[in-house]
Amino acid sequence: MPHVTVNGAQLYYEEHGTGAPIVCIHGTGSAGFVWTAAARKLAALGRVIVYDRRGFTRSVRPEPAELTTVREHTEDCRALLEQLDAIPAVVIGRSYGGSVALDLALRCPEAVRSLVLLEAVPFGLSDEMDSWADALTTTLEEAAAERGIDAVGEAMMREALGDWEGLPAELRELFTANSGAILAETRGGELLTDPDQLAEIRVPTLVVSAGESAEVFRNVADVLSKAIPGARAVRVEGGHLIDPAGPAVMAFVVEVLRETARA
């Protein structure tokens, strides 16, 4: 299996298709293989890079790892893209992965061709989101203390999705196995930003929210779409696990790459 070592972490990655780079950044508890079906669809448009973030599933990180920060994930993504000669890339991030994508655009703008944010969850834009995230941290710590580290994945999904038993067994196993990594990045904190910082983003941006997800996610998406210059806002059906290759995303990526080809 292909791996690269960046910033002391060994990251698993895979590629689909050829052409302009498109990198996919998964959310908390997830892994690159959850994006496989989407990656195959996106591969009709370019060279899709899917990877497991440090500590998740097939990727490893230096020990001990009591916490993991957004900045570490951002630096990992930047280094991965550089090693794979994939700069600039269309960057698609879901949930926590959307926050990594945002941070990449803010701190490493040369690495980003465009942004697709699938209910990113940064701090500082909504008191409601900040309170929700603080409560989530408490819930996860209590789950770990009372039921053991393997309970963190279930606790996370119940809070973020409002469901656990309804998830496929494969996903429940994945989130359970990644409980330690979930707790580490929860302890590390979310991306902290504000509208003035977001106003510095100068790449085409699509902000996607879901009609059936928690209202707090939709509210943050509204703030993001207003703060990022020229950003487009789309609301799709379903919940927080938004399809990275849904019609709105595919159409946006097609447009971005077409404009790039003309430039």
Buried (B, 14 or more C-beta within 10 A) or exposed (E): EEBBEBBEBBBBBBBBBEEBBBBBBBBBBBBBBBBEEBBBBBBBBBBBBBBBBBBBBBBBBEEEBEEBBBBBBBBBBBBBBBEBEBBBBBBBBBBBBBBBBBBBBBBBEEBBBBBBBBBBBBBBBBEEBBEBBEEBBEBBBEBBEEEEBBBBBBBBBBBBBEEBEEBEEEBBEBBBBBBBBBBBBBBBBBBBBEEEBBEEBEBBBBBBBBEEBBEBBBBBBBBBBBBBEEBBBBBBEEBBBBBBBBEBBBEBBEBBBEEBEEE
